[in-house]
Amino acid sequence: MADNRKASRYIVPVAVAGVAAATIGLVPALAASGDPDLPEITAQQLIEKIAASETQTLSGTFKVSTDLGLPSVAGLAGSLGGGSGPASADPEEKLTQLVSGTHTLRVAADGPDRQKLTILDGADEYSLIHNGDDVWGYDSKSNEVFHEKTDRAGEAPEKELPATPKELADEILKAADGTTSITVGGTAKVAGRDAYQLVIKPKQSGSMVESVKVAVDAGNGTPLKFTLTSVDGGKPVVDAGFTKVDFGKPAASTFDFKAPKGAKVTEGVPDDEKGSEDFGKEFGKQFGGLGDLGGGEGPNVIGEGWTAIATFDTGAPAPKTDEAPKEVQGFLDSLGDKVTGKFGSGTVFKTKIVNVLMTDDGKVYAGAVTKDALVQAANAAK
C-alpha cells in the first residue's frame, strides 16, 4: 500500500533519519559489563540491518522526555491570544505538548495505513488514530474530536530509494563529507530487548549537538530508543524510547473510532487551503512589528552539515522587548543574551540545541550552533 503522507506527519515514526552526510565507523561493538553479549557488528552492518527491517506491526508503551533548557511558558499562550486557536483535539496543537517535560504514550501500528498514538496524562487521554482514509484525534478531557480525510490522489510520487540495505549503506558512504562520525557504541537492554547502540557525533566544532544515540533491536533492526544530547551537558535534549514493546499484529479494533455522543467534532482544513504566511504575520504582530515573516524570499544557508546556519532579513528593525506584553517580555529576556560585533548589536535567543541571533537591524541567523558561531557568521556577512 502507498504510504500516507498527510497522516504520517502526525505519527511518531519508527525510523532513523539524518544520516545522509556521514562517515561510517567500522569499529565493532564491544559489550560493556552488564550489557547483552551480542555478536560483533560494524556501523555499516548495523545501518544495513535497520534498512532491512521488515517491521510492520507493533504495540507498546513509549516514554518521551524533552529538555530544551527553556524557561516555563506558563501564561505565555494567554498573553498571545492562544485561547482563540484551533480545537484542543487538533493534532498540530496537542502534539506540541511533547516538546517539553516527560510524557508516556501508548503506540500501535499495523502497516502504513493503520497507526494509533495515545498520550496519557493522569486520568485524561489524547488519542490520534490513522485508519485508512481517516485521521481522528480525540481529547477525553474536553470531549472534542478532530477529523481529517486523507487525500491519496494529491500525494507526490514516491522518491526512488536504494533497493537493498547494502545499496543504502553504499549511498551513505558516497555521501560522506567528513562532518559526521558513526560508530557502534556497545549494547543495551531496551524494553527487555537486546539492542546495539548506534552513536552519531559531529566532527565539526561549533555544533550544539554532542551526540545522537539510537538503540537498534538486535533481532529485527527496529530502532527502540533515541537520545539527543547537547554540548551544554545536563539531561538529554530528547530521550525517547519504548519501555514495553510487542511486535505482534494489533487487533483490528485497536484502530476503530467513533465520535462519542455529545462530542464536538471539528473537520480539518486540507493542506492546500492553509495559509502558510498566516503564522509569520501573526507572530510579527504579537512581538511588536517583527515584520512579515511569511513573505519575501526563503533563507540562505551558510556552511554545511552540523554547523549550517540559516539566515534571512526580516526587512524591519528587531522588536524591543520592553514594548512586548509583560509575560512575553520576561520570557524573551530569560532566553536572550545581548551580543555585539562588526555586524552591530543584537540578541541571541538560546536553547540547549538551537540558537537564534536577531540583530537590531532585523537580520536573523539560526542553527544548531553555538552563540559564537552565530556572531562569527553575522560578522562575516558585513
N, C-alpha and C positions, 0 to 999 in steps of 0.2 A: 504494500500500500504506500501511497505517496505520503511523505512527512507533512504534517500540518504546521505551516509556518506561523500562522497567526496565533494558534493556541500555544505553540511551543515557547513563545516569548513569556508566558506566564509560568511554565512548568520548570521546576528545578531539574536541570539535565544531569544525567549520569554520564558524564563525559569529561575529557580533559581538553582544555583549549589553551592557546597561546604558546605553542611550542614550534611555531613555524620557523623562526630565525634562531637556530640553536646549534651548539656544538655538543655532540653526543659523547658523554664519558663512557669509556669501555671498561671501567673498573668493576669487577664482580662484587656482588653484595656479600658482606660478612655479618653473620648473626651476632648481635650483642647478647650479653648474659641475660637470660630470662625471655628473650625473643624467640620466635619459632626458628628452628633449624631447617632452612629450606635449601634446595639446590642453588648453586651459584648461577647468577644471571647478569648479563650486562644491561646497560641502559637501552641500547638499541634493541636487544631482545625483548625487554620489558615494554617498550613502545610498540613493538610488533604484537605483543600479547594483548595490549589494550586495543589495538586496531582490529585484532582478530576476534575480539569478544563478541559472542552472539547473544548476549543477554537481552532478552526482550520482555521478560516478566520478572517482577519483584514486588515485595511489600516489606514494610518495616517502619522503624522509628528513627528519626533523623534529628540531631541536635545542632543548632547553629548559634555560635557566639560571635558577635561583631563588636570591635572596639576601634573606632576611628580616631579616638582621642578628642572627641568633640565635647563641648560643654552641654549641659542639659538644654533641650529645646522646648521645655515645658512653657506654655504660654505664648510661644512664638507664633504658632499657627493661628491663634486667635487674633493676634495683632496684625496678621497679614490677611485677615478675612477668610481664613481657611474653612470657616463654617459653611461657606456657600459653594463648596466644591462638589464633586460627584458623590453619588450614593455610597454609603460605607461598605457596600458589598462589591464595589468595583475593584477588580484585582490590582489595577495600577495604583490604587490608593492603599489597599490593605497590605500588599506585599512590601510597601516601604517600611513597614514595622520591622522587617528583618535586617535593616541597615544599622540597628543598634541593639544592644542588650543580648540576652540569651533566650532562645525560643526552642520549643520542642514541636516537631512536626511528625505526622504520620504520612507516609507516601505509599503509593501503589501504582504499578504500571503494567499494562498488557499490550505491548506493541506500540506503534507510533500513533494510534488513534484512540487510545484509552489510557488516561492518567488521572490520578487524584492526589491532591495535597491538602492536608488539614493542619492548620495552625492551632495548637492547643494553648488556651490562656485561662487557666483555672477551670471553672465550670463552663466557660464560653468557648466556642469553636468557630473558626472560619474555614470553610471548605471550598476548594476550587476543583471542579470536575471537568475534564475534557472527555467527551464520549461521542465519537463520530463527528458529526457536523455541528455539535453544540458545545459551548463552553458555559458552565454555570459557576457562579460564585454565590455562597450563602453565608451570611453573618448571623449566627444564632442569637447574639446579644440584641441586635436591632430588629431581627426578623425581616431582613431585607435580602433581596435576591438580585443578582446581576446576570443577564443572559446575553449571549452574543452568538450569532450564526457565523460559522467559518465560511470562507469563500475559496474553495479549491480552484475554481476556474480562473481566479485572478492571480494565482501563485506564479512566481518566477520559476523558470526551469531549474532543475537540479544542476548544481555545479559538478562537473566531472571530477571524480576523486580517483586516486590510485586504486588499482583493482585488488591488490593483495597487501597484507601487512608489511611484507618485505619492501614492496614498492613505496609504501607510505614512509617507512623508515629511511629509504634511499632519498625520497624527496626532501625530508627534513635535513639530511646530511648535505644535500646540494644547496639548501638554503642557508647553511651555516655561515655566519658572518663574524664569528668571534665574540659576539656580545653576551653569549649565554653558556653556562656550564650545566650539563645534565648528567647526573650520576645516580647510582643506586646506593642509598644510604642505609643499608641494613634491612631488617624485617620488623614486623609488628603484629599484634593481635588487634583486630578491629571488629567489633560486633561478633566476637567469637570466631572470626575467620582469620586464617593465616594470610599475611599480606607482605608485599615488598614495598619499600619506601622509595619513590622516585623523587629526587631532590633537584630543583631547578634554581639556579642562582645567577644573578647578573655578574658579568665580568667587568662591566664599566663602573667607574667611580661616579658618584653624584646621584645614583638612584636611591629612592627611599625604600626599595624592596630589599630585604635581607635574603629571603628565600621563599620558595613555594614548594611545599611537600605534598605529594599525592600518594596515599596508601592504596595499592592496587591488589585486588584479590588474587592470590597465588594460583587459585584453581581456574577461574573463568575470566580473569583480566578486567573485571569491573572495578572502576575507581570507587573506594569506600569512604575515603576521608580526604579533605582538602584543608591545608593550613598555610596561611599567608602571614609572614612576619615582617616587621618593619625594622630598619636600621636604628630607630629610636628605642628599640627594646620593649620590655614590658609584655603585656598579654598579646597574643596574636591579633592581627587586624581582623582576620577571619579564621575561625576554626569550626569546620562543618563536617559532620560525618555520621554514619549510621551507628546507632547503639544496639539495634536489632535488625536483622535482615533475613529474608526468606526469598529464594529465587524461584519458588513455585508459582504457578499461574493463579492470580487472584480470582475469586468468584466474580462472575459477570455482574452480579447485583451490586458489587462494590462501586460501580460506575453509574448506577441508576440514580436519577434525581428527579423529584417532583416538588415544585414550589409548595411549601406548607400553606395551609389555609390562613388567610389574612395577611400573608407576607406581601410587602411592597416589591414589585418586580420592575426593574429598570432595564431597558434594552440598550445594548452597547451601540456606539456610533462607529460605523465602518472606518477603517484607517484612511481611506481616500477622501473622507468627509471631514477629517480632523484638521484643524488649522495649526500647522507646525510652528507658526510665528506667534501664536497667542501667548505661549508661556514667556517667551523673551520679552514681549511688550509689557505683560503684566508684572514681570519681575522688575523691569525698569521703573515702572510706576511706583511699586512698593518701596524701592530703595532710592527714591528721590531723584529720578531723572538719569538713570544709568544709560539710557539710550535704547534704541530699538535693536535688541539682541537677535530678533527674529529676521531682520533684514540684512542687506549687504552681502558681501562675499564671505565664503567659508574661511575657516582659519588656515594659516600657513603652518607648516611643521618644520621646526628647527631640529637638526640632529636625527638620530635613529635609535632603534632598539629601546632599551630600558630608559634611556635618558632623552627621548624625544620630547619636545616642548611644543605645544600648540599655541599660536599667538594670533590675535586679531585686534582690530581697532574698533572700539565702540562708537567712535565719532563724536563723543561728548566727554566733558570732564568727569572724573570719578565723583560719585556722590559723597557728600560729607556725612560721616556717621552721626554727627551731633544734630543733623536735621531729620534723622530717622526716628520712628517711634521708640519709646524708651526701651521696650523689650528687645527690639531689633538692635538698637544701639549697643546695649550691653552684650548681646550675643556676638556682634561683629567685633567689638573691642576685645572680647575674650579670645577671639580667633586670630586677630591681626597683629603683626609686628611692623612697625614703621621702618622703612629702609630708604637709603639714598645711594646715588651713584652717578655715573656720567649721564644716565638717562634722565636724571632729575630726582624726584621723590615719589614714594608710593607706599602701598601696604601689602604685605604678604599674608594671605589667609591660609592657615595651615591645618592639616590633619596629619595622622600618622603615616599616610601613604600618598596623598595628593596635595600639592601646594599650588597656590594661585597668587601671582603678583599682579596687582592692579595699580598702574601708575596714575599719578594725579592728572595726567592729560588724557586718560581714558584708554590706554593700551593695556591688553591683558596677556599674560604669559602663564600657561598652566601645564603641569605634568607631574608624574610620579617621581619628582626630583627634589633635591634639597633647595632650601631658600637661596643659598649662594649660587647654585646653578641658574636659578631664575634671574637673579640680579646680573650675573655674567651675560646671560642671553639678552637682557634688556640693554646692557651697556654696549654689547656688540652690535646691536641694531641701530645705534645712534650714528 
